[in-house]
Amino acid sequence: MPLLLRTHYKLARTAIKENRTRSFLTCLGIAIGVASIILILSLMGSISTLVKNEVNEIGADLIVVRPSTSKDAMTGIIEELTSANSFQKSSLSLGDVKVISQVEGVSAVAPVAISTNTVTSDKNTFSSVPVLGTNSDFLKVEPFTLRHGSFMNDQNKDHSVVLGHTLSLALFNTINSTVGQMVTIMGEKFMVVGVLDEVNKSINFDNIDFDNTLIMDAEALDKITGSTQIQQINIKATNTDSLPQISSDVEKALINQNLGDQNFSVAYGDQITHPASSLFMIVSGMLTLVAAISLIVGGIGVMNIMLVSVSERNHEIGVRKAVGASSRNILMQFIFEALILSLLGGILGLALGYFLAFIISTITPFAPYISWEILLITFLTTLIVGILFGIYPALKAATKNPIDSLKHYR
């Protein structure tokens, strides 16, 4: 058997070398499909790692409360993260924040309420600016630092705001003399009391680009908009060992607050990355299906070239059968050749995919993500493509009549 496999390999290598250009173009068709899948899986893994690392940086004492949905998981995730009215549908309120703050083991509670508004300074005006409504506990829960000034406190919360690094540059063309300046939101004036240091993390479990966000008190935001709802509530626990118990106590307190309705979810640990990671997984799955189409096209290219090869090598098939080769030997010979073309294309696609991932990593925060699962998927995919699209040409070669085959000459 090893001798037979070596023979098939030598015959396949000879056939591929004799038609180098044709073989390369065939491998390229497979490589493009594989590279597309590799690139998508690498980006998905990188994004998931970014979100998980951020949660780990914040600490193991974080609990997150989010509004839940009665719909199935996929529909709920897509609607929560893509609907323009998702925040208006939230069941969480500022009253829930107060209830949670009274739970034993909770050291800080910060609501996350997002509204999009026009923000005006004495220099510039920008529409569709993300405005985050929270409270003075925000910096206790999340590890952001201030570049200038201070954060909101109970004394100045009604008329003060904090700007993200990029937003400060956009509104005032500076970050150094922004503190003390005034901005106008829906006709109300607010003083800038602080500027966040550059975060450079547009992908995070809060789903907020903090560099371009204006932060203000949630109650003040509710007064000027009239209908602000809470996107999520971030909680800092006093004891990481008691995290499950504290989470359970928070859940019970909210159920009592909402008269028995559990229209929310309480998450901690790896669960916090939902729904961001879940959305990326859904999107990546859809993109992978699209990329699979190009892989199928590459597989059709393999089958087409193998059919041409079978037609050109009629005489060789006839000679091999005349000297004792069985139909099974001929079948395995051509399947082996299709597998080698497919695997070569897979290796080329793997290199091309990670090369593109590296190029993207130079302009985005998404570092190339390599795992044994991706390598295994690449190997199995190319193996399946080689077998599926090589079996028909191989069967056609194996069933040829040796006498008719010997009549053909190249």
FENKA-V305686 format. One line per field, one symbol per residue. ss: DSSP state (h for helix, s for strand, l for the rest). Layout:
ss=???
//
This chain:
ss=lhhhhhhhhhhhhhhhhhlhhhhhhhhhhhhhhhhhhhhhhhhhhhhhhhhhhhhhhhlllsssssslllllhhhhhhhhhhlllllllllslhhhhhhhhllllsssssssssssssssllllsssssssssslllhhhhllllsssslllllllhhhsssslhhhhhhhhlllllllllssssllssssssssslllllllllllllhhhlsssshhhhhhhhllllslssssssllhhhhhhhhhhhhhhhhhhllllllssssshhhhhllhhhhhhhhhhhhhhhhhhhhhhhhhhhhhhhhhhhhhlhhhhhhhhhllllhhhhhhhhhhhhhhhhhhhhhhhhhhhhhhhhhhhllllllllllhhhhhhhhhhhhhhhhhhhhhhhhhhhlllhhhhhllll
//
